[in-house]
Amino acid sequence: MFASFASSKTLRTAATALAAGALSLGLVSAGTATATAAESQICSGTTSVYGVLPDGRLTYTAINPLNGNRIKTLIGADLGFEPKAMATLNFNTVLVTSTAGELWRVDIQTNNESLVLAGKERIADSGWTHDKLTYDGFGHLYGTTADGTLIQYLVSQDKPQGSQHIGQRDEIGKGFVLKTLTAVGKDRLIASTADGRLLSYKIISGVWKGDELKASGWSGFDALVSPGGGFIYGKMAATDALYWYKDANVSDGSGADITYHNDDPVDVSGWTQKLISAAPSTVTCKTVNTLGQDIARDAAAEVGNNFSDYPTFDHPSAWCAEFVKYVWGGNDVDYVRELDARAVSLYEYGKRHGTWHTTAPKVGDAVVYDYDGSAADGRVQHVNLVVAVSADGKQIQTVGGNESRRVQRSGWFSWDTASSPVGAGPVLGFISPKG
């Protein structure tokens, strides 16, 4: 019974034998990649996993992502309906579909010392037949159907009340016949298949791009969840064990940098829930020494895209700041939610957090421009990102959104003397990301 869980440390005594047995059955990958990039990352936060037991009761488990130790497990009340799929929106809001096609919002009052439900609300009476649900933490809910259709929804409220708060249904594509599905970041998904492949997907404006991270070894899991930061947790069907993994870079489309902890699972048994779901973005990891390079890499990968490639952007004629927020947000920059569609919001961010500077640009910085050479009037003309700095620091290259109506990369220019290097006036200064 789940309620009689011993501590993670006690259960670790059998971990090595269990892992060896699992490997012999082909349930987990035998490759134990060592990701040096992951070791240099600074991670913070707590993995929060909600679940539903076979008898219908909701569970909550907190896990330390740094060592895989389970901190606590709490059991709450019966949901009162037969659940089919679930996705956690935030620490006190869970969406659950029923086998009757209903969509329910389950509200959590507390998960501190006990798991107390504040109530539930039926958002939809029918039509929610997804066999899997996951939320990316940035406004997009994803679901798959039995025939392999992947659907994306826009969630506009932390506690959605109805279809007006979960809308913009977009069919991403067919062929998504998956055994597990979870979001690992903004519009980024990880999935496994019945034949053991581990796959990743990036969704851009209704178009998906996929990569095979592993060709085999992931068939034994009946659920994968992620709290962000590149951490992935897999629940093994045969043993009810929970294993944990760390992907050093969820954006690179490669599984070579996934670190395995097969000899040190979270628990070797006890995870009997029929459904589990992790709260998104509760764990963040930053590689401080390479944050700027990561931002520059991701910005450069967007070159050539236009406004229609970013379904969450709001202003088709002025989306430069939204582009910077998009790239910074994808790299877990601190306080990124303070940014908005105004280019001057980057200047305000820099002043507020002490990262505004007018000399010594760095890769990953935002750079603002204005024709009148001042932000004193509460406006600036344009903002983009520094993606390269010359050895002497006098010249830079940038990538920006809404430059000739698309994402463009500039050539080299002298940032302190050019009169209008990207057509928006001279450089006012730079804003470094907090990381």
C-alpha positions in Angstrom: 0.0 0.0 0.0 1.3 3.4 -0.9 0.6 4.8 2.6 3.2 2.5 4.1 6.1 3.8 2.0 9.4 3.6 3.8 11.8 6.4 3.3 13.8 6.6 0.1 17.0 5.9 1.9 15.7 2.7 3.5 14.5 1.4 0.2 17.8 2.1 -1.5 19.3 -1.1 0.1 17.7 -3.1 -2.7 18.3 -0.6 -5.5 21.4 -2.2 -7.1 19.8 -5.6 -7.3 16.6 -4.2 -8.7 18.4 -2.1 -11.4 20.4 -5.2 -12.5 17.2 -7.2 -12.8 15.5 -4.4 -14.7 18.4 -4.1 -17.1 18.4 -7.8 -17.8 14.7 -7.5 -18.8 15.4 -4.6 -21.1 13.2 -2.3 -19.1 15.7 0.5 -18.8 18.6 1.5 -20.9 21.9 -0.1 -20.1 23.7 3.0 -21.2 24.6 5.2 -18.2 25.8 8.4 -19.9 27.9 10.8 -17.8 26.8 14.3 -18.6 29.6 16.7 -17.6 27.4 19.6 -18.6 24.8 18.5 -16.0 27.4 18.4 -13.3 28.2 22.1 -13.8 24.6 23.2 -13.5 23.1 24.9 -10.5 19.7 23.4 -9.8 17.0 24.6 -7.3 13.4 23.8 -6.4 11.4 20.7 -5.5 9.9 18.0 -7.7 6.1 17.9 -7.0 4.2 14.9 -8.3 0.5 14.4 -8.0 -1.1 11.0 -8.6 -4.2 9.0 -8.4 -4.3 5.6 -6.7 -6.4 2.7 -8.0 -9.0 3.4 -5.4 -9.4 7.0 -6.7 -7.6 8.9 -3.9 -5.3 11.8 -4.9 -1.6 11.6 -3.8 1.2 14.2 -3.5 4.9 13.4 -3.4 7.8 15.8 -3.0 11.3 14.8 -4.3 14.7 16.4 -3.9 15.9 16.7 -7.5 19.5 16.9 -6.5 19.8 13.5 -5.0 16.6 11.7 -6.0 15.4 11.3 -2.4 11.7 11.3 -1.8 10.9 13.9 0.9 7.3 13.0 1.7 4.2 11.4 0.4 0.7 12.4 1.3 -2.7 10.9 0.5 -5.9 12.9 0.0 -9.5 12.3 -0.7 -11.2 10.2 -3.4 -11.8 12.2 -6.6 -15.3 10.7 -6.9 -15.0 9.8 -10.6 -13.0 7.4 -12.7 -9.9 9.2 -14.0 -8.4 8.7 -17.4 -5.6 11.3 -17.8 -4.2 14.2 -15.7 -2.0 17.3 -16.0 -0.8 19.5 -13.2 -1.1 23.3 -13.9 0.5 24.6 -10.7 1.0 23.7 -7.0 -2.7 23.9 -6.2 -4.5 23.1 -9.5 -4.7 19.7 -11.4 -6.7 18.9 -14.5 -8.2 15.4 -14.7 -10.3 13.8 -17.4 -12.8 11.0 -16.7 -13.5 7.9 -18.6 -16.8 9.5 -19.5 -15.0 12.3 -21.4 -15.4 15.0 -18.7 -12.8 17.5 -17.8 -12.4 18.3 -14.1 -10.4 20.9 -12.3 -9.2 19.7 -8.9 -8.2 22.4 -6.4 -5.6 21.7 -3.7 -5.9 23.6 -0.5 -2.6 22.5 0.9 0.1 19.8 0.4 2.3 20.8 3.4 1.6 18.4 6.3 -1.5 16.8 4.7 -3.1 16.7 1.3 -6.3 18.7 1.6 -8.6 19.2 -1.4 -10.4 22.6 -1.7 -12.9 21.1 -4.1 -13.4 20.3 -7.8 -15.2 21.8 -10.7 -16.4 20.1 -13.9 -15.1 22.3 -16.7 -16.5 20.2 -19.6 -19.2 17.6 -19.6 -17.9 15.7 -22.6 -15.4 15.6 -25.5 -12.2 15.2 -23.4 -11.2 11.7 -24.5 -7.5 12.2 -24.3 -5.6 9.2 -23.0 -2.6 11.4 -22.0 -2.4 15.0 -20.8 0.6 17.3 -20.0 1.1 21.0 -19.3 4.3 22.8 -20.3 4.0 25.6 -17.6 3.9 28.3 -20.3 0.2 28.3 -21.3 0.0 25.2 -23.4 -1.8 22.0 -22.6 -1.1 18.9 -24.7 -3.2 15.8 -25.1 -3.1 12.7 -27.3 -6.0 10.6 -28.4 -6.3 6.8 -28.9 -5.8 7.2 -32.6 -2.5 9.1 -32.1 -3.6 12.7 -32.6 -1.7 15.3 -30.7 -3.8 18.4 -29.7 -2.5 21.7 -28.2 -4.7 24.0 -26.1 -4.1 27.5 -24.8 -4.7 27.8 -21.0 -5.3 31.4 -20.2 -5.9 31.2 -16.4 -4.2 29.6 -13.5 -7.6 28.2 -12.5 -9.6 27.8 -15.7 -13.4 28.0 -15.3 -14.5 26.7 -18.7 -13.9 26.6 -22.4 -13.2 30.4 -22.4 -10.0 29.6 -20.4 -8.9 26.4 -22.2 -9.3 27.2 -25.9 -7.6 27.7 -29.3 -7.6 23.9 -30.0 -4.9 23.2 -32.5 -4.3 19.8 -34.0 -0.6 19.3 -34.2 -0.5 16.1 -36.1 -1.3 12.4 -36.2 1.0 9.4 -35.7 1.6 10.2 -32.0 1.0 6.6 -30.8 2.9 6.9 -27.5 3.2 5.0 -24.3 4.1 8.0 -22.2 4.1 11.8 -22.7 5.3 14.7 -20.6 6.4 18.3 -21.1 9.9 19.3 -20.2 9.7 23.0 -21.1 7.9 25.5 -23.2 6.4 23.6 -26.1 8.9 20.8 -25.6 7.7 17.3 -25.1 9.4 13.9 -24.2 7.7 10.6 -25.0 8.4 6.9 -25.0 7.0 4.2 -27.2 6.0 0.6 -26.7 9.1 -0.5 -28.6 11.3 1.4 -26.1 12.3 4.5 -28.1 12.7 7.8 -26.2 11.6 10.7 -28.4 11.5 14.5 -28.1 9.3 17.0 -29.8 9.4 20.8 -30.3 6.2 22.5 -31.3 6.5 25.7 -33.2 3.2 27.4 -34.4 1.4 24.1 -34.9 4.4 22.5 -36.6 6.3 19.8 -34.8 9.9 18.8 -35.1 11.0 15.4 -33.6 14.2 13.7 -32.5 15.0 10.2 -31.4 16.9 10.5 -28.1 17.3 6.8 -27.5 16.6 3.9 -29.9 15.7 1.4 -27.2 15.5 0.8 -23.4 12.5 2.8 -22.4 9.7 0.2 -22.9 9.2 -0.6 -19.2 7.8 2.7 -18.1 4.1 3.4 -18.0 4.6 7.1 -17.1 7.2 9.8 -17.5 6.9 13.2 -15.8 9.2 16.2 -15.6 9.2 19.2 -13.2 11.6 21.1 -15.5 15.3 21.6 -15.3 15.9 18.6 -17.5 14.8 16.1 -14.8 12.8 13.2 -16.0 11.1 10.6 -13.7 9.9 7.2 -15.0 7.5 4.9 -13.2 8.1 1.3 -14.0 5.1 -0.8 -14.6 6.6 -4.2 -13.6 7.9 -3.1 -10.2 6.1 0.2 -9.3 9.6 1.7 -9.0 10.4 5.3 -9.8 13.7 6.1 -11.6 15.2 9.5 -12.2 17.3 11.0 -15.1 18.8 14.3 -16.0 19.0 15.7 -19.5 21.7 18.4 -19.6 20.1 20.1 -22.5 16.4 19.4 -23.5 16.8 21.6 -26.6 19.6 19.8 -28.4 17.6 16.9 -29.7 20.2 14.5 -28.4 20.1 11.8 -25.7 23.8 11.5 -25.4 23.8 14.0 -22.4 21.2 12.2 -20.3 22.6 11.0 -17.0 21.1 7.8 -15.7 20.6 6.9 -12.0 19.6 3.2 -12.4 21.5 2.1 -9.3 19.9 4.9 -7.2 16.2 5.1 -7.9 13.8 7.4 -6.0 12.0 4.2 -4.8 12.3 0.6 -5.7 8.6 0.0 -5.3 5.4 1.5 -4.0 4.4 3.7 -6.9 1.1 2.1 -7.5 -0.7 5.1 -8.8 -2.6 4.6 -12.1 -1.7 8.2 -13.1 1.0 10.6 -12.1 1.8 14.2 -13.2 4.5 16.6 -12.1 3.9 20.3 -11.5 5.8 22.1 -14.3 8.6 24.6 -13.8 9.1 23.8 -10.1 12.8 22.9 -10.7 15.2 25.1 -12.6 18.8 24.5 -13.6 21.2 27.0 -14.9 24.7 26.5 -16.3 25.9 29.9 -15.2 29.1 29.9 -17.3 27.3 29.2 -20.5 23.9 31.0 -20.1 24.8 33.6 -22.6 26.0 31.1 -25.2 22.8 29.0 -24.6 20.7 32.2 -25.3 22.7 33.0 -28.4 22.4 29.5 -29.7 18.7 29.4 -29.3 18.2 32.8 -30.8 20.3 31.9 -33.8 18.1 28.8 -34.3 15.1 31.0 -34.8 16.5 33.1 -37.7 14.1 33.2 -40.6 11.0 32.7 -38.6 8.2 35.2 -38.7 5.3 36.3 -36.4 3.1 33.3 -37.4 5.7 30.9 -36.0 5.0 32.1 -32.4 1.4 31.4 -31.5 1.7 32.9 -28.1 2.9 36.3 -29.4 0.2 39.1 -29.3 1.5 42.0 -31.4 2.1 41.3 -35.1 3.6 44.7 -35.8 5.7 45.0 -32.6 7.0 41.6 -31.3 10.7 42.3 -30.7 10.3 42.2 -26.9 8.1 39.1 -27.1 10.9 37.4 -29.0 13.5 38.3 -26.3 11.2 37.0 -23.6 10.6 33.8 -25.6 14.4 33.1 -25.9 15.2 34.1 -22.3 12.2 32.1 -21.0 13.5 29.0 -22.8 16.7 29.3 -20.8 15.1 29.7 -17.4 16.2 33.3 -17.0 15.0 34.6 -13.6 12.1 37.0 -13.4 11.3 36.6 -17.1 7.6 36.8 -16.5 8.1 40.5 -15.6 8.7 41.2 -19.3 6.0 42.1 -21.7 5.5 43.2 -25.3 7.0 46.7 -24.7 10.7 47.0 -25.6 11.1 49.3 -22.7 10.2 46.4 -20.3 13.7 45.1 -20.9 15.2 48.4 -19.8 12.9 48.4 -16.7 14.0 44.8 -16.0 17.7 45.8 -16.1 17.2 48.8 -13.8 15.1 46.8 -11.4 17.5 43.9 -11.1 20.8 45.8 -11.5 21.8 44.4 -14.8 21.5 47.5 -17.0 24.9 48.7 -18.4 26.0 50.9 -21.2 29.4 49.4 -21.8 31.0 45.9 -22.2 28.2 44.0 -23.9 28.1 40.2 -23.3 26.7 37.4 -25.3 23.1 36.7 -24.2 22.5 40.4 -23.3 19.4 42.2 -24.6 20.3 45.4 -26.3 17.9 48.4 -26.7 17.8 51.1 -29.3 16.0 54.5 -29.6 16.1 57.3 -32.1 16.1 60.0 -29.4 18.9 58.3 -27.5 17.0 58.2 -24.2 14.5 56.0 -22.3 13.5 58.9 -20.1 10.1 59.2 -22.0 9.2 55.6 -21.0 9.8 54.3 -24.5 12.5 52.6 -26.6 12.3 51.8 -30.2 13.6 48.2 -30.4 15.3 45.4 -28.5 17.2 42.4 -29.7 19.9 39.9 -28.4 23.7 40.0 -28.5 24.9 36.7 -30.1 28.5 37.5 -30.7 31.1 40.0 -29.3 34.4 40.8 -31.0 37.6 40.1 -29.1 38.2 43.8 -28.4 34.6 44.2 -27.3 33.9 47.0 -29.8 31.7 45.2 -32.2 28.7 42.9 -31.8 26.3 40.8 -33.8 22.6 40.5 -32.9 19.5 38.4 -33.5 16.2 40.1 -33.2 12.5 39.5 -33.8 10.4 41.8 -36.0 13.3 43.0 -38.1 12.0 43.2 -41.6 9.0 41.3 -40.2 11.0 38.2 -39.3 13.9 37.0 -37.1 17.2 38.3 -38.5 20.8 38.2 -37.6 22.9 41.3 -38.1 26.4 41.6 -39.4 29.2 43.0 -37.2 28.7 46.7 -36.2 30.3 49.1 -33.8 27.7 49.3 -31.0 29.0 52.6 -29.6 29.3 54.6 -32.9 26.7 53.1 -35.3 23.9 55.6 -35.9 21.2 53.0 -36.6 22.7 49.5 -37.0 19.4 47.6 -37.2 17.2 50.5 -38.3 15.9 51.6 -34.9 18.3 54.3 -33.8 21.6 54.0 -31.8 22.3 51.6 -29.0 21.1 52.9 -25.6 22.6 50.1 -23.5 22.5 46.4 -22.6 20.5 44.3 -20.1 22.1 41.1 -18.8 19.8 38.2 -17.9 19.5 37.1 -14.3 20.5 33.5 -14.0 
